[in-house]
Amino acid sequence: MRSALKYLAAVFVMVFWVAYVWRDWESFASLSWQMNPTYLLTAFAFYAGFYLVMGTGWALTLRAMAPHIDFAAALHIWLVSTPARYLPGAGWHIAGRAYLGSRIGITSKDLLVSMYLEQALAVMSGLVVFTVSVLIGGGVLDRFNFYLLILIPVGIAMTHPRGLQLLANLASRALKKKPIDIELRYSQVLALLIWFAFSHVLSGVSLFLVLASISPSPLRLLPSIIGASALAWVVGVLSILTPGGIGVREATVVALSSTFVAAPAITTAAFVTRFLSALAEAFLAVMSTVLSRRLQFHSRGGG
């Protein structure tokens, strides 16, 4: 029943976007559609960087709890398992990470805690990047700057290991699961928060480059675009409507950016960026697999 509802929601989202483009087709048709290949290639590289930083963030989190785990192996697991979130059903990327992790000695406890911290810190860092970008670049929420400024120390305080553990155990209690312990130091958590924030900046720059390849975009828009991208990623992750937040993330980007960027341009940029992100994800998964197998081959005395 849950899978059927998810598919129904995905169809609804797709129908919404088709209807949206159809209704405003004249505006979309007026775009030059002469995308700058240099900008697009650079945007691809930035999104590849986004995934590498995200994967490295999980590997660093895991290593902070289990130093015996090989960093390269952990990064490989993240890169090859993450694309599975687009598969029909739910949790395939989690199952894939659990299976591959068990083969290199990652315990179920370390896997659970590291994945929780990864998601929590990625979401919180996305909110921090969005808040900072609004304070710097203005945009749709600039009249709320004072309140957003308050959110920064509140968000940083919430990343204290005790706060993260409290939230995790509240969720565990609701799901009737065993409580977990987070044994990281606060300095480690803050360093990871900054690291994940860097990933959101990379994805935001990628979106800006795609937008600039479609329509002239002054550099002053960069902070606002980075903020919109960061918040859209958070909304997409938290959304349970579609796999990987497809359609939902793009809707958030358009809603946040259409007040200072033409809606057809930012809509096109959002979906082109999604395509580039999927290509980058697949590229890194393939390259990581090839490199891993080559290293295994040489370690066994081959070649």
C-alpha positions in Angstrom: 0.0 0.0 0.0 2.8 2.4 0.9 4.6 1.7 -2.4 1.5 2.3 -4.3 1.0 5.6 -2.6 4.5 6.6 -3.4 4.2 5.7 -7.1 0.9 7.7 -7.2 2.6 10.7 -5.6 5.4 10.4 -8.1 2.9 10.4 -11.0 1.1 13.4 -9.5 4.4 15.3 -9.3 5.3 14.5 -12.9 1.8 15.5 -14.1 2.1 18.8 -12.2 5.4 19.7 -13.9 4.1 18.7 -17.4 1.0 20.9 -16.8 3.2 23.7 -15.5 5.4 23.7 -18.5 2.5 23.3 -20.9 0.6 26.3 -19.4 3.6 28.6 -19.7 5.1 27.1 -22.9 5.5 30.4 -24.7 7.9 31.6 -21.9 9.9 28.4 -22.1 10.0 28.5 -25.9 11.4 32.1 -25.7 14.6 30.8 -24.0 17.7 30.7 -26.3 18.3 27.0 -25.5 21.9 27.5 -26.4 23.6 26.2 -23.3 27.2 27.0 -22.7 29.0 23.6 -22.8 31.9 24.9 -20.7 29.5 26.0 -17.9 27.7 22.7 -18.1 30.9 20.7 -17.9 32.1 22.8 -14.9 28.7 22.3 -13.3 29.1 18.6 -13.7 32.5 18.7 -12.0 31.1 20.7 -9.1 28.2 18.2 -8.6 30.8 15.4 -8.7 32.6 17.3 -6.0 29.3 17.5 -4.1 29.0 13.8 -4.0 32.6 13.2 -3.2 32.4 15.6 -0.2 29.1 14.0 1.0 30.6 10.5 0.7 33.8 11.6 2.4 31.6 13.1 5.2 30.1 9.7 5.9 33.4 8.0 5.7 34.9 10.5 8.2 31.9 10.1 10.5 32.3 6.3 10.4 36.1 6.5 11.0 35.5 8.8 14.0 33.6 6.0 15.6 35.4 3.0 14.2 39.1 4.0 13.4 39.8 0.5 12.1 37.6 0.9 9.1 39.5 1.7 5.9 38.6 5.2 4.7 38.8 4.3 0.9 36.6 1.3 1.4 34.0 3.3 3.3 34.0 6.0 0.6 33.6 3.3 -2.1 30.6 1.9 -0.3 28.9 5.3 -0.1 29.5 6.0 -3.8 28.2 2.7 -5.2 25.2 2.4 -2.8 23.8 5.9 -2.9 22.4 5.7 -6.5 20.1 2.8 -5.3 17.8 5.4 -3.7 16.3 5.9 -7.2 15.2 2.2 -7.4 11.5 1.4 -6.9 10.7 0.7 -3.3 12.4 2.2 -0.3 15.7 1.9 1.5 17.7 0.1 -1.2 20.7 2.4 -0.7 20.5 1.7 3.1 20.4 -2.1 2.4 23.2 -1.8 0.0 25.4 0.1 2.4 24.6 -2.4 5.2 25.5 -5.4 3.0 28.7 -3.9 1.7 29.6 -2.5 5.1 29.3 -5.9 6.7 31.9 -7.3 4.3 34.6 -4.9 5.7 33.6 -5.2 9.4 31.2 -2.3 9.9 28.9 -3.3 12.7 25.2 -2.6 12.5 25.4 -0.2 15.4 28.2 1.9 13.7 26.4 1.8 10.4 23.1 3.0 12.0 24.7 5.8 14.0 27.0 7.0 11.2 24.1 7.2 8.8 21.9 9.0 11.3 24.7 11.5 11.9 25.3 11.9 8.1 21.7 12.8 7.5 21.3 15.0 10.5 24.4 17.0 9.9 23.7 17.2 6.1 20.2 18.6 6.8 21.4 21.0 9.5 24.3 22.2 7.4 21.9 22.8 4.5 19.7 24.9 6.8 22.8 26.9 8.0 24.0 27.5 4.4 20.5 28.6 3.4 20.3 31.0 6.4 23.8 32.5 5.7 23.0 32.9 2.0 19.8 34.8 2.7 21.7 37.1 5.1 24.3 37.7 2.5 22.3 37.8 -0.7 18.8 38.7 0.4 15.9 37.2 -1.6 12.5 36.0 -0.7 13.1 35.9 3.1 15.2 39.0 3.5 12.6 40.7 5.8 13.1 37.9 8.3 16.9 38.4 8.5 16.8 38.9 12.3 15.0 35.7 13.0 17.2 33.8 10.5 20.2 35.1 12.3 18.9 33.6 15.6 18.6 30.2 13.9 22.4 29.9 13.3 23.4 29.6 16.9 20.3 27.5 17.6 21.2 25.1 14.8 24.8 24.9 15.9 23.7 24.2 19.5 21.5 21.4 18.2 24.5 19.7 16.7 25.9 19.0 20.2 26.3 15.2 20.6 23.9 15.2 23.5 21.3 17.0 21.4 21.7 14.7 18.5 21.5 11.7 20.8 18.4 13.0 22.4 16.7 13.4 19.0 17.8 10.0 17.8 16.6 8.2 20.9 13.2 10.0 20.7 12.9 8.5 17.3 14.1 5.2 18.4 11.6 5.1 21.2 8.8 6.0 18.8 9.9 3.1 16.5 10.4 0.8 19.5 14.1 0.4 18.7 17.1 0.3 21.1 18.6 3.6 22.2 21.9 4.6 20.6 25.0 6.3 22.0 26.9 9.0 20.1 30.5 9.0 21.3 31.9 11.8 19.1 33.3 15.0 20.6 31.6 18.3 19.9 34.6 19.6 18.0 34.4 16.5 15.7 30.7 17.2 15.1 31.2 20.9 14.3 34.1 20.0 11.9 31.7 17.5 10.1 29.0 20.2 10.0 31.3 22.6 8.2 32.4 19.8 5.9 28.8 19.0 4.9 28.1 22.7 4.5 30.9 22.9 2.0 29.1 20.2 -0.1 26.0 22.4 -0.2 28.0 25.3 -1.5 29.4 23.1 -4.3 25.9 22.0 -5.4 24.7 25.6 -5.3 27.5 26.7 -7.5 26.6 23.9 -9.9 23.0 25.2 -10.1 24.3 28.7 -10.7 26.5 27.6 -13.5 23.7 25.8 -15.2 21.5 28.9 -14.9 24.2 31.1 -16.3 24.6 28.8 -19.3 20.8 29.3 -20.0 20.3 32.9 -19.2 22.7 35.8 -18.3 23.1 35.7 -14.5 25.0 38.3 -12.5 27.4 37.0 -9.9 25.4 38.8 -7.2 22.7 36.1 -7.5 25.2 33.4 -6.5 24.5 33.5 -2.7 20.8 33.4 -3.2 21.1 30.5 -5.7 23.3 28.6 -3.2 20.8 29.1 -0.5 17.9 28.0 -2.6 19.8 24.9 -3.7 20.7 24.0 -0.1 17.1 24.3 1.2 15.8 22.5 -1.8 18.2 19.6 -1.1 16.9 19.5 2.5 13.3 19.4 1.4 14.0 16.7 -1.2 15.7 14.5 1.4 12.9 14.9 3.9 10.2 14.4 1.2 8.8 10.9 1.1 6.8 11.6 -2.0 9.3 10.6 -4.7 12.5 8.7 -5.0 15.4 11.0 -4.3 13.0 13.9 -4.0 12.6 14.1 -7.8 10.3 17.0 -8.7 10.0 18.1 -5.1 13.5 19.5 -4.9 13.1 21.3 -8.2 9.7 22.8 -7.0 11.5 24.2 -4.0 14.2 25.8 -6.1 11.7 27.4 -8.4 9.5 28.7 -5.5 12.5 30.3 -3.8 14.2 31.7 -6.8 11.4 32.8 -9.1 11.2 36.2 -7.4 14.6 37.2 -8.7 15.1 34.8 -11.7 12.7 34.2 -14.6 10.7 31.1 -13.7 11.3 29.3 -17.1 15.0 29.8 -16.7 15.3 28.6 -13.1 12.9 25.7 -13.8 15.0 24.5 -16.7 18.2 25.0 -14.7 16.8 23.0 -11.8 15.9 20.0 -14.0 19.2 20.2 -16.0 21.1 20.2 -12.7 19.1 17.2 -11.6 20.2 15.4 -14.8 23.8 16.4 -14.3 23.7 15.3 -10.7 22.5 11.9 -11.7 25.2 11.6 -14.3 27.8 12.7 -11.8 26.5 10.1 -9.3 26.6 7.3 -11.9 30.0 8.4 -13.1 31.5 8.3 -9.6 29.9 4.9 -8.8 31.4 3.4 -12.0 34.8 5.0 -11.5 34.9 3.9 -7.9 34.0 0.3 -8.9 36.6 0.2 -11.6 39.3 1.7 -9.3 38.3 -0.7 -6.4 38.6 -3.8 -8.7 41.9 -2.6 -10.1 43.3 -2.2 -6.6 42.1 -5.6 -5.6 43.6 -7.1 -8.7 47.0 -5.6 -8.0 46.9 -6.5 -4.3 46.5 -10.1 -5.3 49.6 -10.0 -7.3 48.0 -9.5 -10.7 49.4 -7.4 -13.5 
